[in-house]
Structures are given as C-alpha cells and as structure tokens.
C-alpha cells in the first residue's frame, strides 16, 4: 500500500468571524405557508385561504406573504395577530407561542377574480 502525501491548503478569508456559534448543531425550527385556494366569492372579488404552520420556533415571528394581486383586507384566526398590508404583500407579526397554525383570509374587493389569486412567495424572520 503506497502512502500519498497531500499538501494542506490554507485559505484566509477576511471578514469572517472566529469562534463557536451558540446555535451550532441546534435545530432552527420551520415555518411553512400554503395557499389553499378560494374560500369565498362575492361580486367584487372574494377571499382566499392561506394556512401557516410552524414548529421549533420561539420569539416574535414576522411573516410576509406576497400575492399576484393587490390585497384589500386580511383577517386571521386567532384574531389577535397583528397585520399590515402594502400592495401585494400582507405582513403578520405574532408570538411563536400563539398557536401552531395560523388561518389567514386574503380579501380582494376591487373587481378582480378571486379565482386568479395566487401566492407568489413568503419570507419570515424570528426575533
């Protein structure tokens, strides 16, 4: 059996921190959001159903859900969730201990078809 010597490679990256990270090996938890389609219809639009669920998270969650149309109103269950709207994005802020599932109703009231509503993405952060 022949032994082969391999010269080690050293690289220096400036701007990287040294040390042990406190969350090394820890699970960061998960959050997922699904758009389940039309929940209700009315002459000027309707309501779409979104479900968000999470596990292993602690702290305050800020969830941004984006759609392909301007959102006119959003409602949640539980109703104590903070919500703000900006164009096609709904932002929800809540404590991770609130529940494991968040039911969201997205309203279109401006004459477009609720059947055409699609969720285009979501992001979240935990503090």
C-alpha positions as CSV (number, residue, x, y, z in Angstrom):
1,X,0.0,0.0,0.0
2,X,1.5,3.3,-1.1
3,X,1.1,6.3,1.1
4,X,0.4,9.6,-0.8
5,X,1.3,12.9,0.8
6,X,-1.2,15.7,0.2
7,X,-0.1,19.2,0.9
8,X,-2.7,21.0,3.0
9,X,-4.4,24.1,1.6
10,X,-4.7,27.2,3.7
11,X,-7.1,30.0,2.8
12,X,-7.6,33.3,4.5
13,X,-11.0,35.0,4.3
14,X,-11.2,38.4,5.8
15,X,-14.5,39.5,7.3
16,X,-15.3,36.0,8.7
17,X,-15.8,35.7,12.5
18,X,-13.9,33.2,14.5
19,X,-15.3,31.3,17.4
20,X,-18.0,28.9,18.4
21,X,-21.5,29.7,17.4
22,X,-24.1,29.3,20.2
23,X,-26.6,27.6,17.9
24,X,-24.2,25.1,16.4
25,X,-26.0,21.9,15.8
26,X,-29.3,23.2,17.1
27,X,-32.5,23.0,15.0
28,X,-33.7,26.4,13.9
29,X,-37.3,25.3,13.5
30,X,-39.6,25.5,10.5
31,X,-42.4,27.6,9.2
32,X,-44.4,26.8,6.1
33,X,-47.2,28.7,4.3
34,X,-49.7,27.2,1.8
35,X,-52.3,28.8,-0.3
36,X,-55.4,26.6,-0.4
37,X,-57.4,28.5,-3.0
38,X,-60.8,30.2,-2.9
39,X,-62.5,30.4,0.5
40,X,-65.5,32.6,-0.6
41,X,-66.7,34.6,-3.6
42,X,-68.6,37.8,-3.9
43,X,-69.4,40.1,-6.9
44,X,-66.4,42.4,-6.5
45,X,-63.8,39.7,-5.6
46,X,-63.7,37.2,-2.8
47,X,-61.5,35.6,-0.1
48,X,-58.5,33.2,-0.5
49,X,-57.5,30.8,2.3
50,X,-53.9,30.7,3.5
51,X,-52.5,28.4,6.2
52,X,-49.3,29.0,8.0
53,X,-47.8,26.4,10.4
54,X,-44.6,26.3,12.4
55,X,-42.7,24.2,14.9
56,X,-39.5,24.6,16.9
57,X,-39.6,28.4,16.7
58,X,-39.6,30.8,19.7
59,X,-39.8,34.5,19.8
60,X,-41.7,37.0,17.7
61,X,-42.4,35.9,14.1
62,X,-42.7,38.4,11.3
63,X,-44.3,36.7,8.2
64,X,-44.5,38.4,4.8
65,X,-46.8,36.7,2.3
66,X,-46.9,38.0,-1.3
67,X,-49.6,37.6,-4.0
68,X,-50.1,38.3,-7.6
69,X,-52.8,40.9,-7.0
70,X,-53.3,43.9,-4.6
71,X,-54.7,42.8,-1.3
72,X,-57.6,44.9,0.1
73,X,-58.0,43.2,3.5
74,X,-56.6,40.3,5.5
75,X,-58.1,38.5,8.5
76,X,-56.6,35.9,10.8
77,X,-57.6,33.2,13.3
78,X,-56.6,33.8,16.0
79,X,-57.8,37.3,15.7
80,X,-55.1,38.8,18.0
81,X,-52.4,38.6,15.2
82,X,-51.1,42.0,14.1
83,X,-51.5,42.5,10.3
84,X,-50.5,45.3,7.9
85,X,-50.9,45.5,4.1
86,X,-48.7,47.0,1.4
87,X,-49.8,46.4,-2.2
88,X,-49.5,42.7,-2.9
89,X,-47.9,41.9,0.5
90,X,-49.5,41.1,3.8
91,X,-47.3,41.2,6.9
92,X,-48.3,39.3,10.1
93,X,-46.5,39.7,13.4
94,X,-47.1,37.3,16.3
95,X,-45.6,35.3,19.1
96,X,-44.5,31.8,18.1
97,X,-46.2,30.5,21.3
98,X,-49.6,31.8,20.0
99,X,-50.5,28.6,18.2
100,X,-49.0,26.1,15.8
101,X,-51.4,27.1,12.9
102,X,-52.5,30.5,11.6
103,X,-55.5,30.7,9.3
104,X,-55.4,33.7,7.0
105,X,-58.2,35.1,4.8
106,X,-57.0,37.3,2.0
107,X,-59.7,39.6,0.5
108,X,-59.9,41.1,-2.9
109,X,-62.6,43.8,-3.1
110,X,-61.7,45.7,-6.3
111,X,-63.4,43.7,-9.0
112,X,-60.7,41.2,-10.0
113,X,-61.5,37.4,-9.9
114,X,-60.6,35.6,-6.7
115,X,-60.0,32.6,-8.9
116,X,-56.9,34.2,-10.3
117,X,-55.3,34.9,-6.9
118,X,-52.0,33.1,-6.4
119,X,-49.5,33.3,-3.6
120,X,-46.1,34.2,-5.2
121,X,-44.0,33.6,-2.1
122,X,-43.3,34.2,1.6
123,X,-40.5,35.2,3.9
124,X,-40.2,35.2,7.7
125,X,-37.9,36.2,10.4
126,X,-37.8,35.4,14.1
127,X,-36.6,37.7,16.8
